């Protein structure tokens, strides 16, 4: 609770890491199941030509990869390949 009040997550770090791993394990199924899945990358820092914040890197709509902007982070590339979109991914 103190961590949450200080501006961090209220769950312990191991619980957060486990939830992250589990969500990535379910992502390929979500990509195949849901009508629409948007993948965002929030790891990029601001540059003089780009603001910081989440960036849309892939859209899967009705089972088709509609948008894919590379280079993809490893987690996104792995999930998209596992969902059957490997042939449609950018090379980098």
N, C-alpha and C positions, 0 to 999 in steps of 0.2 A: 504494500500500500504506500509506503514512504517513497518508493521509486516512482510510482504513478503521480504522487503529489509533487515530486520534484521535476516533473515533465517527461519522465521516461515511461516505459511500459510497466504495468503493475504486475505482470507475470514474470517469474524468474527466467533468466536467459536460456537455460536448457529447455524449458517448456516452449519458448518462442522458436528456438531452433528446430525442435521436433515438429511443431506445427508447420513451419516453413518446408521442411523435408516432406511431410505428409501431403501438403497442398501440391507440391511439385509432382509427387507420385500420382496424384489424381488428375493432373492437368491433361494428359493425353486422352483420358476418358471424357473429360469435359469438352475437349475440342471436338470429339466425335459425337457427343450427345446433345449439346445445347444448340439452339437455333443460332445464337451469335455468341462468340467469345472474342473479346479484344484483349490483346497482350500489351502491356505497358512496361517500359524500362524506366526506372526512376534512379538509376545510378549515375547518370551523366551530370557533369558540373556545368555551370554557366560559362560561356565563352563570349567574346565580344560580338559574335554574330548569332548566338543562341542563348535563350534564357534557360535557367535551371528548372527542373520539374519533370513530371512524368511525360514520356514520349511514346506515342502509339507506334509499335513496331510490327504488329501483325493483327489481321482481322480474319476470322473464320466465320463465314456466314453460310448457313444451310449446307454444311459439310464441305465447303469449298474455301480454299485459301484465297481471299479476295485482295488483301494488301499484305505485303511483306517488305519491310525496309531493313536492309542490312547495313553494317554487319550486325548479326544477331548475337545477343549474349548466349553463352553456353546452355543455360537452363531453357531458353526459348527454343533453340535449335534442337536440343534433345527431345523436348516435348512434342514439337512439330514433326520430327522424324518418327517418333513412337506412334503418333496419330496417323501416320501414312502420308505425310506431306513432304517427305524427303526429296523427291524429284523436283519439287517446285521451289525449293529454297535457294536463295542466292549463294554463290560459291564462297563468299567471304563472310 
